[in-house]
Amino acid sequence: MNKPVVLITGALTGIGRATAIAFAKDGARLVVSGRRETEGKALETELRRLGAEASFIQADVRREDEVRELVDQTVARFGRIDAAVNSAGTEGQRGLVVDQTVESYAATFDTNVLGCCSA
């Protein structure tokens, strides 16, 4: 049987996590990604317990080189990518817009706007 290969960014919480679990239950082969290794390895273990062939690769979508490496490692492992779910996102720093720092705004913009377009 030809199981789809799915790459999911922002897989550690929220929509990304729920999507990973749903694909795992449907038998997909998964690469899940996020910035936090401990949580990523825990998700990998959970997905494998559901019977999925799954790997966690730590990557930050704000860094084009990390996204390219994520794609390259996924293709190296499974030979292809059938679907990509770009669910990485951040709320940024809470508070008034006028109170945001340039760095905080840039991190939010880079993740939510540019992060889906890397590689």
PyMOL commands that set and color helices and strands:
alter all, ss='L'
color gray80, all
select helices_A, chain A and resi 14-25+37-49+64-78+97-99+102-117
alter helices_A, ss='H'
color red, helices_A
select strands_A, chain A and resi 5-9+29-34+54-58+83-86
alter strands_A, ss='S'
color yellow, strands_A
deselect
rebuild
show_as cartoon
